Amino acid sequence: MDIVVSGIRSTGNLHLGNYFGMIRNAVKMQSENKCFFFIADYHALTTHPNPDTLHVNIKQVLAEYLACGIDPDVSTLFIQSDVPQVSELYLLLNMNAYIGELERTASFKEKVRRHPDNVNAGLLTYPVLMAADIIIHKANKVPVGKDQEQHLEMTRKFARRFNQLYKTEYFPEPDAYNFGSDLIKIPGLDGSGKMGKSEGNGIFLIDDPSVIKKKVMSAVTDTGPTALNQEPSEPVKNLFSIMEVLSEPSTIEYFREKHAACEIRYGDMKKQLAEDIIRFTTPIRERINEILSDSLSLRKIVGEGAEKARESASRTISEVRKIIGYRPF
């Protein structure tokens, strides 16, 4: 049985990209592996969230995890900041992480480009904290998207470097959990890239029908095909990609034929897509709201999850301290 660790930042609601890209598969994964799912509220601090909304966001993501099918009776579901051992391992790993390699990570360079006024140490050492999250439970599998592959490789590097430095085989070098064809990339509604929180191009699981309709109807398209069997433009391909996941095959075929015949009406296509998204998200949204209304159950879930995660993390930290050379007097 593999040990699997997966986290998501507490910076806002989960969207369709999160669900189809990872969470749906994680629900399947938990029945076959020992899984640790956590809400990465320390990672969220790199963007300086408002203290008034930090807890609200953590609670929201927790409810959405549960509504999507993560089972706390099967997996360990916890909040990152409830496990202080993660911070200690983060500190210890930082002693063997080098500025040059951290500055070369694609995500750090992108953050510097987009937010030059907020180049903080947390952003620079983000891969180290991610590595601590993973190897503190001695995970050997991590479900990651394409954009996180470099961070996983750095986790492998930090684990290997620790083992070499202290002449041990203590930490496994985790591999990507291979979902194969099940790993789906959901594009955004702005005509380019993937669906994301910060890009403002997403459909969130908590969105009510009126919000979904407004977002989909304003999605980027083009002026329409000008020749028979013309290849759809990138924005239109994006809409078809979302349809492939959420709509009936007959619906997809109908609009593809209309596009090929230069008869497509994007307004009709968007209206149908909005209806299909609403049909899919409505039961999840209702479940999220139901979970959010039960604070006692949420408190019990995170309390038990933290206890199980701390037990695993404490064992690791105790052994790591001995390996490094710390001894009681």
Backbone hydrogen bonds, N-H to C=O, Kabsch-Sander energy under -0.5 kcal/mol:
donor,donor_aa,acceptor,acceptor_aa,energy
4,V,2,D,-0.6
4,V,34,K,-2.7
5,V,141,K,-1.5
6,S,36,F,-2.5
8,I,38,F,-1.6
10,S,40,A,-1.0
11,T,9,R,-0.9
16,L,203,I,-2.2
19,Y,15,H,-2.2
20,F,16,L,-2.7
21,G,17,G,-2.2
22,M,18,N,-1.8
23,I,18,N,-2.2
24,R,19,Y,-3.0
26,A,22,M,-2.2
27,V,23,I,-2.2
28,K,24,R,-1.1
29,M,25,N,-2.4
30,Q,26,A,-1.9
31,S,28,K,-1.1
32,E,29,M,-1.7
33,N,29,M,-0.9
34,K,2,D,-2.6
35,C,33,N,-0.9
36,F,4,V,-2.7
37,F,35,C,-0.5
37,F,76,T,-3.1
38,F,6,S,-2.1
39,I,78,F,-1.8
40,A,8,I,-2.3
40,A,38,F,-0.6
41,D,39,I,-1.9
44,A,40,A,-1.0
45,L,42,Y,-1.3
46,T,43,H,-1.5
47,T,44,A,-1.6
48,H,45,L,-1.7
53,T,50,N,-1.7
54,L,50,N,-1.4
55,H,51,P,-0.6
57,N,53,T,-2.7
58,I,54,L,-2.1
59,K,55,H,-2.6
60,Q,56,V,-2.3
61,V,57,N,-2.5
62,L,58,I,-2.3
63,A,59,K,-2.3
64,E,60,Q,-2.1
65,Y,61,V,-2.6
66,L,62,L,-2.1
67,A,63,A,-2.6
68,C,64,E,-1.8
69,G,66,L,-1.3
70,I,65,Y,-2.0
74,V,71,D,-1.5
75,S,71,D,-3.1
76,T,35,C,-2.7
77,L,75,S,-0.7
78,F,37,F,-2.2
78,F,76,T,-0.5
80,Q,39,I,-2.3
82,D,79,I,-2.0
83,V,80,Q,-1.9
86,V,83,V,-1.9
87,S,84,P,-0.6
88,E,84,P,-1.4
89,L,85,Q,-2.3
90,Y,86,V,-2.4
91,L,87,S,-2.1
92,L,88,E,-2.3
93,L,89,L,-2.8
94,N,90,Y,-1.9
95,M,91,L,-0.9
95,M,92,L,-0.6
96,N,93,L,-1.7
97,A,94,N,-1.4
102,L,98,Y,-2.0
103,E,99,I,-2.8
104,R,100,G,-1.1
105,T,102,L,-1.1
109,K,105,T,-2.2
110,E,106,A,-2.2
111,K,107,S,-2.2
112,V,108,F,-2.5
113,R,109,K,-2.0
114,R,110,E,-2.4
115,H,111,K,-3.0
118,N,115,H,-2.1
120,N,118,N,-1.3
123,L,120,N,-0.6
124,L,120,N,-1.6
125,T,121,A,-2.5
126,Y,123,L,-0.9
128,V,125,T,-1.0
129,L,125,T,-1.9
130,M,126,Y,-2.3
131,A,127,P,-2.1
132,A,128,V,-2.4
133,D,129,L,-2.3
134,I,130,M,-1.5
135,I,131,A,-2.9
136,I,132,A,-1.6
137,H,134,I,-1.1
138,K,135,I,-1.6
139,A,134,I,-1.5
140,N,3,I,-2.0
141,K,3,I,-1.7
142,V,175,D,-2.1
144,V,142,V,-0.8
148,Q,145,G,-1.6
149,E,146,K,-1.2
152,L,148,Q,-2.0
153,E,149,E,-2.1
154,M,150,Q,-1.9
155,T,151,H,-2.0
156,R,152,L,-2.2
157,K,153,E,-2.0
158,F,154,M,-2.8
159,A,155,T,-2.3
160,R,156,R,-2.5
161,R,157,K,-2.8
162,F,158,F,-2.1
163,N,159,A,-2.2
164,Q,160,R,-2.5
165,L,161,R,-2.8
166,Y,162,F,-2.2
167,K,164,Q,-0.7
168,T,163,N,-2.5
175,D,140,N,-2.2
177,Y,142,V,-2.4
178,N,176,A,-0.6
179,F,177,Y,-0.8
182,D,179,F,-2.1
183,L,180,G,-1.5
184,I,20,F,-1.1
184,I,182,D,-0.8
186,I,184,I,-0.6
188,G,193,G,-1.2
189,L,201,N,-1.7
195,M,186,I,-2.8
200,G,197,K,-1.1
201,N,196,G,-1.0
204,F,202,G,-0.6
205,L,14,L,-2.6
207,D,204,F,-1.4
211,V,208,D,-0.7
212,I,208,D,-2.1
213,K,209,P,-2.7
214,K,210,S,-1.9
215,K,211,V,-2.4
216,V,212,I,-2.8
217,M,213,K,-2.5
218,S,214,K,-1.1
219,A,216,V,-1.6
220,V,189,L,-2.3
229,N,260,A,-2.8
230,Q,227,A,-1.4
237,K,233,S,-2.7
238,N,234,E,-2.0
239,L,235,P,-1.4
240,F,236,V,-2.2
241,S,237,K,-2.4
242,I,238,N,-1.9
243,M,239,L,-2.2
244,E,240,F,-2.3
245,V,241,S,-0.7
245,V,242,I,-0.8
246,L,242,I,-1.7
247,S,243,M,-2.9
251,T,248,E,-0.7
252,I,248,E,-2.0
253,E,249,P,-2.6
254,Y,250,S,-2.0
255,F,251,T,-2.0
256,R,252,I,-2.2
257,E,253,E,-2.4
258,K,254,Y,-2.0
259,H,255,F,-2.1
260,A,256,R,-2.6
261,A,257,E,-1.8
262,C,259,H,-1.7
263,E,258,K,-3.0
264,I,258,K,-0.9
266,Y,264,I,-0.6
268,D,265,R,-0.7
269,M,265,R,-2.0
270,K,266,Y,-2.9
271,K,267,G,-2.2
272,Q,268,D,-2.2
273,L,269,M,-2.5
274,A,270,K,-2.8
275,E,271,K,-1.9
276,D,272,Q,-2.1
277,I,273,L,-2.5
278,I,274,A,-2.5
279,R,275,E,-2.1
280,F,276,D,-1.6
281,T,277,I,-2.9
282,T,278,I,-2.2
284,I,280,F,-0.5
285,R,281,T,-3.2
286,E,282,T,-2.5
287,R,283,P,-1.8
288,I,284,I,-2.5
289,N,285,R,-2.3
290,E,286,E,-1.8
291,I,287,R,-2.4
292,L,288,I,-2.6
293,S,289,N,-1.2
294,D,291,I,-1.7
295,S,293,S,-0.7
298,L,294,D,-1.8
299,R,295,S,-2.5
300,K,296,L,-2.0
301,I,297,S,-2.5
302,V,298,L,-2.6
303,G,299,R,-2.0
304,E,300,K,-2.5
305,G,301,I,-2.4
306,A,302,V,-2.4
307,E,303,G,-1.9
308,K,304,E,-2.0
309,A,305,G,-2.5
310,R,306,A,-2.9
311,E,307,E,-1.8
312,S,308,K,-1.8
313,A,309,A,-2.7
314,S,310,R,-3.1
315,R,311,E,-1.5
316,T,312,S,-1.5
317,I,313,A,-2.7
318,S,314,S,-2.5
319,E,315,R,-1.8
320,V,316,T,-2.9
321,R,317,I,-2.7
322,K,318,S,-1.4
323,I,319,E,-2.1
324,I,320,V,-2.6
325,G,321,R,-1.7
326,Y,321,R,-2.5
